[in-house]
Amino acid sequence: MLTGKQKRYLRSQAHHLNAIYQVGKDGVTSNQVKGIIEALEAQELIKVKLLESCPDDVHTVALELSVQTKSEVVQIIGHTIVLYKATDKGIYKLA
């Protein structure tokens, strides 16, 4: 579980990132989950964008992604979700 300070730090680090995955009309697929897991292992912090055609609510998708990828939701802003998963690399130093 992330503290408020940790979330603020991660939000500041994610500000300049572009969304690397998009969830569309099919919702969250197993291939997307696999790709997001790989991206989290490589980068620790990623953005996922929901397209207008996505039938699910952004909060529902965020919860589903965090459970399936074993990551934490850092922020939901508009149709964009910021996910974080700590790895052995320790790219982001959370105190």
Biopython code that builds the backbone (N, CA, C, O; Angstrom):
import numpy as np
from Bio.PDB.StructureBuilder import StructureBuilder

atoms = [
    (1, "MET", "N", (0.835, -1.175, 0.000)),
    (1, "MET", "CA", (0.000, 0.000, 0.000)),
    (1, "MET", "C", (0.884, 1.243, 0.000)),
    (1, "MET", "O", (1.818, 1.352, 0.794)),
    (2, "LEU", "N", (0.585, 2.158, -0.880)),
    (2, "LEU", "CA", (1.373, 3.379, -0.991)),
    (2, "LEU", "C", (0.839, 4.450, -0.044)),
    (2, "LEU", "O", (-0.368, 4.574, 0.161)),
    (3, "THR", "N", (1.753, 5.213, 0.523)),
    (3, "THR", "CA", (1.353, 6.337, 1.367)),
    (3, "THR", "C", (1.038, 7.541, 0.477)),
    (3, "THR", "O", (1.286, 7.517, -0.729)),
    (4, "GLY", "N", (0.495, 8.576, 1.080)),
    (4, "GLY", "CA", (0.171, 9.787, 0.346)),
    (4, "GLY", "C", (1.401, 10.436, -0.271)),
    (4, "GLY", "O", (1.363, 10.894, -1.413)),
    (5, "LYS", "N", (2.487, 10.476, 0.485)),
    (5, "LYS", "CA", (3.729, 11.063, -0.023)),
    (5, "LYS", "C", (4.272, 10.268, -1.201)),
    (5, "LYS", "O", (4.751, 10.846, -2.176)),
    (6, "GLN", "N", (4.200, 8.951, -1.113)),
    (6, "GLN", "CA", (4.685, 8.110, -2.199)),
    (6, "GLN", "C", (3.842, 8.315, -3.460)),
    (6, "GLN", "O", (4.379, 8.392, -4.565)),
    (7, "LYS", "N", (2.528, 8.404, -3.289)),
    (7, "LYS", "CA", (1.656, 8.643, -4.435)),
    (7, "LYS", "C", (1.938, 9.996, -5.077)),
    (7, "LYS", "O", (1.956, 10.110, -6.303)),
    (8, "ARG", "N", (2.160, 11.026, -4.253)),
    (8, "ARG", "CA", (2.481, 12.349, -4.795)),
    (8, "ARG", "C", (3.766, 12.299, -5.601)),
    (8, "ARG", "O", (3.845, 12.877, -6.685)),
    (9, "TYR", "N", (4.778, 11.609, -5.077)),
    (9, "TYR", "CA", (6.049, 11.483, -5.774)),
    (9, "TYR", "C", (5.857, 10.764, -7.118)),
    (9, "TYR", "O", (6.369, 11.205, -8.146)),
    (10, "LEU", "N", (5.119, 9.664, -7.094)),
    (10, "LEU", "CA", (4.900, 8.901, -8.323)),
    (10, "LEU", "C", (4.062, 9.682, -9.333)),
    (10, "LEU", "O", (4.298, 9.582, -10.537)),
    (11, "ARG", "N", (3.090, 10.457, -8.860)),
    (11, "ARG", "CA", (2.309, 11.300, -9.766)),
    (11, "ARG", "C", (3.208, 12.315, -10.454)),
    (11, "ARG", "O", (3.050, 12.579, -11.646)),
    (12, "SER", "N", (4.157, 12.889, -9.707)),
    (12, "SER", "CA", (5.067, 13.869, -10.308)),
    (12, "SER", "C", (5.972, 13.200, -11.337)),
    (12, "SER", "O", (6.302, 13.807, -12.356)),
    (13, "GLN", "N", (6.374, 11.963, -11.086)),
    (13, "GLN", "CA", (7.218, 11.238, -12.032)),
    (13, "GLN", "C", (6.428, 10.809, -13.274)),
    (13, "GLN", "O", (6.989, 10.726, -14.367)),
    (14, "ALA", "N", (5.145, 10.539, -13.110)),
    (14, "ALA", "CA", (4.315, 10.074, -14.223)),
    (14, "ALA", "C", (3.803, 11.213, -15.092)),
    (14, "ALA", "O", (3.307, 10.979, -16.194)),
    (15, "HIS", "N", (3.918, 12.434, -14.608)),
    (15, "HIS", "CA", (3.349, 13.586, -15.323)),
    (15, "HIS", "C", (3.831, 13.655, -16.768)),
    (15, "HIS", "O", (3.030, 13.912, -17.667)),
    (16, "HIS", "N", (5.099, 13.436, -17.006)),
    (16, "HIS", "CA", (5.662, 13.580, -18.351)),
    (16, "HIS", "C", (5.536, 12.319, -19.212)),
    (16, "HIS", "O", (5.882, 12.347, -20.393)),
    (17, "LEU", "N", (5.054, 11.230, -18.647)),
    (17, "LEU", "CA", (4.932, 9.976, -19.396)),
    (17, "LEU", "C", (3.734, 10.013, -20.341)),
    (17, "LEU", "O", (2.726, 10.666, -20.070)),
    (18, "ASN", "N", (3.867, 9.304, -21.444)),
    (18, "ASN", "CA", (2.752, 9.111, -22.366)),
    (18, "ASN", "C", (2.112, 7.758, -22.074)),
    (18, "ASN", "O", (2.774, 6.841, -21.590)),
    (19, "ALA", "N", (0.825, 7.643, -22.372)),
    (19, "ALA", "CA", (0.133, 6.369, -22.195)),
    (19, "ALA", "C", (0.692, 5.357, -23.188)),
    (19, "ALA", "O", (0.785, 5.638, -24.383)),
    (20, "ILE", "N", (1.063, 4.184, -22.692)),
    (20, "ILE", "CA", (1.638, 3.184, -23.582)),
    (20, "ILE", "C", (0.637, 2.084, -23.938)),
    (20, "ILE", "O", (0.909, 1.267, -24.817)),
    (21, "TYR", "N", (-0.509, 2.053, -23.272)),
    (21, "TYR", "CA", (-1.564, 1.106, -23.608)),
    (21, "TYR", "C", (-2.889, 1.824, -23.676)),
    (21, "TYR", "O", (-3.117, 2.814, -22.981)),
    (22, "GLN", "N", (-3.777, 1.300, -24.541)),
    (22, "GLN", "CA", (-5.114, 1.847, -24.676)),
    (22, "GLN", "C", (-6.124, 0.716, -24.517)),
    (22, "GLN", "O", (-5.943, -0.377, -25.053)),
    (23, "VAL", "N", (-7.179, 0.996, -23.781)),
    (23, "VAL", "CA", (-8.267, 0.034, -23.603)),
    (23, "VAL", "C", (-9.430, 0.544, -24.432)),
    (23, "VAL", "O", (-9.915, 1.656, -24.223)),
    (24, "GLY", "N", (-9.878, -0.284, -25.383)),
    (24, "GLY", "CA", (-10.925, 0.137, -26.305)),
    (24, "GLY", "C", (-12.230, -0.591, -26.105)),
    (24, "GLY", "O", (-12.609, -0.936, -24.986)),
    (25, "LYS", "N", (-12.919, -0.822, -27.229)),
    (25, "LYS", "CA", (-14.279, -1.373, -27.186)),
    (25, "LYS", "C", (-14.352, -2.792, -26.634)),
    (25, "LYS", "O", (-15.412, -3.215, -26.173)),
    (26, "ASP", "N", (-13.251, -3.533, -26.670)),
    (26, "ASP", "CA", (-13.248, -4.902, -26.152)),
    (26, "ASP", "C", (-12.993, -4.961, -24.648)),
    (26, "ASP", "O", (-13.039, -6.040, -24.057)),
    (27, "GLY", "N", (-12.726, -3.825, -24.029)),
    (27, "GLY", "CA", (-12.412, -3.813, -22.607)),
    (27, "GLY", "C", (-11.004, -4.338, -22.378)),
    (27, "GLY", "O", (-10.167, -4.287, -23.280)),
    (28, "VAL", "N", (-10.739, -4.837, -21.188)),
    (28, "VAL", "CA", (-9.422, -5.354, -20.840)),
    (28, "VAL", "C", (-9.312, -6.790, -21.338)),
    (28, "VAL", "O", (-10.101, -7.650, -20.949)),
    (29, "THR", "N", (-8.326, -7.046, -22.204)),
    (29, "THR", "CA", (-8.114, -8.384, -22.742)),
    (29, "THR", "C", (-6.904, -9.031, -22.072)),
    (29, "THR", "O", (-6.091, -8.354, -21.442)),
    (30, "SER", "N", (-6.799, -10.341, -22.218)),
    (30, "SER", "CA", (-5.685, -11.057, -21.597)),
    (30, "SER", "C", (-4.352, -10.660, -22.226)),
    (30, "SER", "O", (-3.331, -10.624, -21.539)),
    (31, "ASN", "N", (-4.351, -10.362, -23.524)),
    (31, "ASN", "CA", (-3.116, -9.919, -24.181)),
    (31, "ASN", "C", (-2.659, -8.566, -23.632)),
    (31, "ASN", "O", (-1.465, -8.335, -23.444)),
    (32, "GLN", "N", (-3.611, -7.685, -23.379)),
    (32, "GLN", "CA", (-3.266, -6.387, -22.801)),
    (32, "GLN", "C", (-2.680, -6.565, -21.408)),
    (32, "GLN", "O", (-1.695, -5.913, -21.061)),
    (33, "VAL", "N", (-3.272, -7.432, -20.617)),
    (33, "VAL", "CA", (-2.787, -7.671, -19.258)),
    (33, "VAL", "C", (-1.351, -8.186, -19.295)),
    (33, "VAL", "O", (-0.509, -7.740, -18.516)),
    (34, "LYS", "N", (-1.069, -9.134, -20.207)),
    (34, "LYS", "CA", (0.298, -9.650, -20.345)),
    (34, "LYS", "C", (1.265, -8.537, -20.711)),
    (34, "LYS", "O", (2.353, -8.442, -20.143)),
    (35, "GLY", "N", (0.872, -7.694, -21.659)),
    (35, "GLY", "CA", (1.723, -6.589, -22.078)),
    (35, "GLY", "C", (1.945, -5.571, -20.976)),
    (35, "GLY", "O", (3.049, -5.049, -20.822)),
    (36, "ILE", "N", (0.902, -5.287, -20.208)),
    (36, "ILE", "CA", (1.013, -4.330, -19.107)),
    (36, "ILE", "C", (1.918, -4.888, -18.020)),
    (36, "ILE", "O", (2.701, -4.142, -17.431)),
    (37, "ILE", "N", (1.827, -6.187, -17.743)),
    (37, "ILE", "CA", (2.713, -6.813, -16.754)),
    (37, "ILE", "C", (4.169, -6.671, -17.194)),
    (37, "ILE", "O", (5.035, -6.328, -16.390)),
    (38, "GLU", "N", (4.433, -6.934, -18.468)),
    (38, "GLU", "CA", (5.799, -6.799, -18.988)),
    (38, "GLU", "C", (6.285, -5.352, -18.906)),
    (38, "GLU", "O", (7.436, -5.097, -18.553)),
    (39, "ALA", "N", (5.406, -4.416, -19.233)),
    (39, "ALA", "CA", (5.776, -3.002, -19.179)),
    (39, "ALA", "C", (6.059, -2.571, -17.744)),
    (39, "ALA", "O", (6.993, -1.808, -17.497)),
    (40, "LEU", "N", (5.264, -3.053, -16.803)),
    (40, "LEU", "CA", (5.486, -2.712, -15.396)),
    (40, "LEU", "C", (6.802, -3.295, -14.893)),
    (40, "LEU", "O", (7.497, -2.663, -14.098)),
    (41, "GLU", "N", (7.144, -4.489, -15.347)),
    (41, "GLU", "CA", (8.415, -5.092, -14.952)),
    (41, "GLU", "C", (9.591, -4.268, -15.475)),
    (41, "GLU", "O", (10.616, -4.139, -14.806)),
    (42, "ALA", "N", (9.436, -3.718, -16.665)),
    (42, "ALA", "CA", (10.520, -2.952, -17.278)),
    (42, "ALA", "C", (10.592, -1.519, -16.757)),
    (42, "ALA", "O", (11.684, -0.981, -16.575)),
    (43, "GLN", "N", (9.426, -0.890, -16.514)),
    (43, "GLN", "CA", (9.404, 0.542, -16.225)),
    (43, "GLN", "C", (8.883, 0.907, -14.838)),
    (43, "GLN", "O", (9.125, 2.024, -14.379)),
    (44, "GLU", "N", (8.194, 0.028, -14.172)),
    (44, "GLU", "CA", (7.584, 0.227, -12.852)),
    (44, "GLU", "C", (6.389, 1.170, -12.851)),
    (44, "GLU", "O", (5.448, 0.953, -12.086)),
    (45, "LEU", "N", (6.394, 2.201, -13.674)),
    (45, "LEU", "CA", (5.350, 3.222, -13.656)),
    (45, "LEU", "C", (4.876, 3.451, -15.086)),
    (45, "LEU", "O", (5.666, 3.821, -15.954)),
    (46, "ILE", "N", (3.580, 3.230, -15.333)),
    (46, "ILE", "CA", (3.050, 3.395, -16.684)),
    (46, "ILE", "C", (1.689, 4.086, -16.644)),
    (46, "ILE", "O", (1.033, 4.168, -15.606)),
    (47, "LYS", "N", (1.293, 4.578, -17.819)),
    (47, "LYS", "CA", (-0.037, 5.147, -17.992)),
    (47, "LYS", "C", (-0.824, 4.289, -18.976)),
    (47, "LYS", "O", (-0.288, 3.796, -19.968)),
    (48, "VAL", "N", (-2.108, 4.126, -18.674)),
    (48, "VAL", "CA", (-3.032, 3.400, -19.542)),
    (48, "VAL", "C", (-4.199, 4.328, -19.841)),
    (48, "VAL", "O", (-4.765, 4.931, -18.929)),
    (49, "LYS", "N", (-4.559, 4.447, -21.109)),
    (49, "LYS", "CA", (-5.626, 5.352, -21.520)),
    (49, "LYS", "C", (-6.857, 4.566, -21.919)),
    (49, "LYS", "O", (-6.749, 3.554, -22.611)),
    (50, "LEU", "N", (-8.023, 5.016, -21.493)),
    (50, "LEU", "CA", (-9.291, 4.424, -21.905)),
    (50, "LEU", "C", (-9.839, 5.239, -23.066)),
    (50, "LEU", "O", (-9.952, 6.462, -22.985)),
    (51, "LEU", "N", (-10.175, 4.550, -24.137)),
    (51, "LEU", "CA", (-10.770, 5.220, -25.288)),
    (51, "LEU", "C", (-12.254, 5.454, -25.022)),
    (51, "LEU", "O", (-12.848, 4.825, -24.147)),
    (52, "GLU", "N", (-12.833, 6.356, -25.780)),
    (52, "GLU", "CA", (-14.264, 6.663, -25.627)),
    (52, "GLU", "C", (-15.128, 5.429, -25.902)),
    (52, "GLU", "O", (-16.234, 5.311, -25.375)),
    (53, "SER", "N", (-14.619, 4.511, -26.728)),
    (53, "SER", "CA", (-15.399, 3.327, -27.088)),
    (53, "SER", "C", (-15.395, 2.251, -26.006)),
    (53, "SER", "O", (-16.099, 1.250, -26.138)),
    (54, "CYS", "N", (-14.625, 2.434, -24.953)),
    (54, "CYS", "CA", (-14.555, 1.445, -23.880)),
    (54, "CYS", "C", (-15.888, 1.395, -23.137)),
    (54, "CYS", "O", (-16.378, 2.423, -22.668)),
    (55, "PRO", "N", (-16.477, 0.200, -23.030)),
    (55, "PRO", "CA", (-17.796, 0.091, -22.391)),
    (55, "PRO", "C", (-17.746, 0.206, -20.862)),
    (55, "PRO", "O", (-18.773, 0.442, -20.226)),
    (56, "ASP", "N", (-16.568, 0.040, -20.277)),
    (56, "ASP", "CA", (-16.450, 0.015, -18.820)),
    (56, "ASP", "C", (-16.076, 1.384, -18.264)),
    (56, "ASP", "O", (-15.529, 2.235, -18.966)),
    (57, "ASP", "N", (-16.382, 1.570, -17.000)),
    (57, "ASP", "CA", (-16.031, 2.781, -16.268)),
    (57, "ASP", "C", (-14.536, 2.772, -15.972)),
    (57, "ASP", "O", (-13.944, 1.707, -15.800)),
    (58, "VAL", "N", (-13.926, 3.948, -15.910)),
    (58, "VAL", "CA", (-12.486, 4.052, -15.675)),
    (58, "VAL", "C", (-12.094, 3.448, -14.327)),
    (58, "VAL", "O", (-11.026, 2.846, -14.217)),
    (59, "HIS", "N", (-12.921, 3.593, -13.313)),
    (59, "HIS", "CA", (-12.616, 3.039, -11.998)),
    (59, "HIS", "C", (-12.685, 1.503, -12.008)),
    (59, "HIS", "O", (-11.898, 0.835, -11.337)),
    (60, "THR", "N", (-13.621, 0.963, -12.766)),
    (60, "THR", "CA", (-13.734, -0.483, -12.901)),
    (60, "THR", "C", (-12.507, -1.060, -13.604)),
    (60, "THR", "O", (-11.959, -2.077, -13.177)),
    (61, "VAL", "N", (-12.084, -0.407, -14.678)),
    (61, "VAL", "CA", (-10.909, -0.866, -15.421)),
    (61, "VAL", "C", (-9.659, -0.749, -14.555)),
    (61, "VAL", "O", (-8.815, -1.645, -14.565)),
    (62, "ALA", "N", (-9.531, 0.348, -13.803)),
    (62, "ALA", "CA", (-8.369, 0.536, -12.934)),
    (62, "ALA", "C", (-8.291, -0.577, -11.892)),
    (62, "ALA", "O", (-7.217, -1.132, -11.658)),
    (63, "LEU", "N", (-9.406, -0.901, -11.275)),
    (63, "LEU", "CA", (-9.430, -1.973, -10.283)),
    (63, "LEU", "C", (-9.087, -3.319, -10.918)),
    (63, "LEU", "O", (-8.314, -4.098, -10.362)),
    (64, "GLU", "N", (-9.666, -3.580, -12.081)),
    (64, "GLU", "CA", (-9.404, -4.843, -12.777)),
    (64, "GLU", "C", (-7.925, -4.966, -13.147)),
    (64, "GLU", "O", (-7.325, -6.025, -12.961)),
    (65, "LEU", "N", (-7.344, -3.897, -13.665)),
    (65, "LEU", "CA", (-5.928, -3.934, -14.040)),
    (65, "LEU", "C", (-5.026, -4.102, -12.822)),
    (65, "LEU", "O", (-4.060, -4.863, -12.860)),
    (66, "SER", "N", (-5.342, -3.392, -11.745)),
    (66, "SER", "CA", (-4.487, -3.490, -10.560)),
    (66, "SER", "C", (-4.528, -4.888, -9.957)),
    (66, "SER", "O", (-3.508, -5.376, -9.470)),
    (67, "VAL", "N", (-5.679, -5.538, -9.980)),
    (67, "VAL", "CA", (-5.796, -6.891, -9.448)),
    (67, "VAL", "C", (-5.077, -7.886, -10.350)),
    (67, "VAL", "O", (-4.325, -8.733, -9.867)),
    (68, "GLN", "N", (-5.306, -7.786, -11.662)),
    (68, "GLN", "CA", (-4.722, -8.758, -12.578)),
    (68, "GLN", "C", (-3.213, -8.599, -12.730)),
    (68, "GLN", "O", (-2.517, -9.579, -12.995)),
    (69, "THR", "N", (-2.695, -7.380, -12.567)),
    (69, "THR", "CA", (-1.254, -7.149, -12.722)),
    (69, "THR", "C", (-0.538, -7.068, -11.379)),
    (69, "THR", "O", (0.683, -6.918, -11.336)),
    (70, "LYS", "N", (-1.283, -7.164, -10.291)),
    (70, "LYS", "CA", (-0.732, -7.043, -8.936)),
    (70, "LYS", "C", (0.045, -5.736, -8.775)),
    (70, "LYS", "O", (1.147, -5.709, -8.227)),
    (71, "SER", "N", (-0.560, -4.661, -9.268)),
    (71, "SER", "CA", (0.057, -3.341, -9.185)),
    (71, "SER", "C", (-0.850, -2.417, -8.370)),
    (71, "SER", "O", (-1.934, -2.808, -7.938)),
    (72, "GLU", "N", (-0.384, -1.193, -8.173)),
    (72, "GLU", "CA", (-1.155, -0.202, -7.416)),
    (72, "GLU", "C", (-1.606, 0.920, -8.340)),
    (72, "GLU", "O", (-0.860, 1.353, -9.218)),
    (73, "VAL", "N", (-2.824, 1.383, -8.136)),
    (73, "VAL", "CA", (-3.315, 2.538, -8.876)),
    (73, "VAL", "C", (-2.797, 3.782, -8.170)),
    (73, "VAL", "O", (-3.123, 4.034, -7.010)),
    (74, "VAL", "N", (-1.992, 4.550, -8.878)),
    (74, "VAL", "CA", (-1.435, 5.777, -8.314)),
    (74, "VAL", "C", (-2.406, 6.925, -8.500)),
    (74, "VAL", "O", (-2.615, 7.736, -7.598)),
    (75, "GLN", "N", (-3.004, 6.981, -9.700)),
    (75, "GLN", "CA", (-3.880, 8.112, -10.014)),
    (75, "GLN", "C", (-4.835, 7.734, -11.132)),
    (75, "GLN", "O", (-4.494, 6.967, -12.032)),
    (76, "ILE", "N", (-6.024, 8.280, -11.058)),
    (76, "ILE", "CA", (-6.981, 8.222, -12.156)),
    (76, "ILE", "C", (-7.347, 9.660, -12.458)),
    (76, "ILE", "O", (-7.901, 10.363, -11.613)),
    (77, "ILE", "N", (-7.036, 10.091, -13.667)),
    (77, "ILE", "CA", (-7.367, 11.456, -14.053)),
    (77, "ILE", "C", (-7.988, 11.421, -15.442)),
    (77, "ILE", "O", (-7.336, 11.043, -16.416)),
    (78, "GLY", "N", (-9.241, 11.814, -15.521)),
    (78, "GLY", "CA", (-9.960, 11.729, -16.786)),
    (78, "GLY", "C", (-10.106, 10.281, -17.198)),
    (78, "GLY", "O", (-10.675, 9.469, -16.469)),
    (79, "HIS", "N", (-9.588, 9.963, -18.371)),
    (79, "HIS", "CA", (-9.630, 8.594, -18.877)),
    (79, "HIS", "C", (-8.252, 7.949, -18.845)),
    (79, "HIS", "O", (-7.979, 7.016, -19.600)),
    (80, "THR", "N", (-7.389, 8.444, -17.976)),
    (80, "THR", "CA", (-6.027, 7.931, -17.877)),
    (80, "THR", "C", (-5.778, 7.348, -16.494)),
    (80, "THR", "O", (-6.131, 7.949, -15.479)),
    (81, "ILE", "N", (-5.165, 6.166, -16.469)),
    (81, "ILE", "CA", (-4.845, 5.462, -15.228)),
    (81, "ILE", "C", (-3.328, 5.370, -15.117)),
    (81, "ILE", "O", (-2.651, 5.012, -16.081)),
    (82, "VAL", "N", (-2.796, 5.692, -13.939)),
    (82, "VAL", "CA", (-1.371, 5.546, -13.678)),
    (82, "VAL", "C", (-1.201, 4.348, -12.746)),
    (82, "VAL", "O", (-1.773, 4.304, -11.657)),
    (83, "LEU", "N", (-0.394, 3.368, -13.200)),
    (83, "LEU", "CA", (-0.151, 2.150, -12.427)),
    (83, "LEU", "C", (1.308, 2.076, -12.005)),
    (83, "LEU", "O", (2.199, 2.511, -12.735)),
    (84, "TYR", "N", (1.547, 1.515, -10.808)),
    (84, "TYR", "CA", (2.902, 1.353, -10.294)),
    (84, "TYR", "C", (3.050, -0.050, -9.723)),
    (84, "TYR", "O", (2.168, -0.557, -9.031)),
    (85, "LYS", "N", (4.194, -0.665, -10.031)),
    (85, "LYS", "CA", (4.528, -1.961, -9.439)),
    (85, "LYS", "C", (6.030, -1.966, -9.171)),
    (85, "LYS", "O", (6.833, -1.854, -10.097)),
    (86, "ALA", "N", (6.401, -2.095, -7.908)),
    (86, "ALA", "CA", (7.814, -2.109, -7.530)),
    (86, "ALA", "C", (8.483, -3.365, -8.066)),
    (86, "ALA", "O", (7.898, -4.448, -8.059)),
    (87, "THR", "N", (9.707, -3.204, -8.526)),
    (87, "THR", "CA", (10.488, -4.334, -9.014)),
    (87, "THR", "C", (11.840, -4.359, -8.305)),
    (87, "THR", "O", (12.147, -3.488, -7.492)),
    (88, "ASP", "N", (12.628, -5.359, -8.624)),
    (88, "ASP", "CA", (13.971, -5.469, -8.030)),
    (88, "ASP", "C", (14.889, -4.352, -8.505)),
    (88, "ASP", "O", (15.850, -4.004, -7.820)),
    (89, "LYS", "N", (14.601, -3.793, -9.669)),
    (89, "LYS", "CA", (15.437, -2.714, -10.209)),
    (89, "LYS", "C", (15.388, -1.472, -9.327)),
    (89, "LYS", "O", (16.385, -0.767, -9.176)),
    (90, "GLY", "N", (14.231, -1.215, -8.754)),
    (90, "GLY", "CA", (14.080, -0.057, -7.873)),
    (90, "GLY", "C", (14.317, 1.265, -8.570)),
    (90, "GLY", "O", (15.071, 2.104, -8.077)),
    (91, "ILE", "N", (13.682, 1.457, -9.711)),
    (91, "ILE", "CA", (13.845, 2.681, -10.494)),
    (91, "ILE", "C", (13.407, 3.899, -9.683)),
    (91, "ILE", "O", (14.094, 4.919, -9.660)),
    (92, "TYR", "N", (12.257, 3.782, -9.017)),
    (92, "TYR", "CA", (11.722, 4.881, -8.214)),
    (92, "TYR", "C", (11.981, 4.582, -6.752)),
    (92, "TYR", "O", (11.492, 3.590, -6.210)),
    (93, "LYS", "N", (12.745, 5.438, -6.128)),
    (93, "LYS", "CA", (13.133, 5.243, -4.723)),
    (93, "LYS", "C", (12.026, 5.773, -3.813)),
    (93, "LYS", "O", (11.870, 6.982, -3.638)),
    (94, "LEU", "N", (11.269, 4.852, -3.245)),
    (94, "LEU", "CA", (10.193, 5.223, -2.331)),
    (94, "LEU", "C", (10.668, 4.994, -0.907)),
    (94, "LEU", "O", (11.020, 3.876, -0.530)),
    (95, "ALA", "N", (10.675, 6.051, -0.128)),
    (95, "ALA", "CA", (11.156, 5.953, 1.253)),
    (95, "ALA", "C", (10.062, 5.459, 2.163)),
    (95, "ALA", "O", (10.279, 5.312, 3.366)),
]
sb = StructureBuilder()
sb.init_structure("model")
sb.init_model(0)
sb.init_chain("A")
sb.init_seg("    ")
for serial, (resi, resn, name, xyz) in enumerate(atoms, 1):
    if name == "N":
        sb.init_residue(resn, " ", resi, " ")
    sb.init_atom(name, np.array(xyz, "f"), 0.0, 1.0, " ", f" {name:<3s}", serial, name[0])
structure = sb.get_structure()
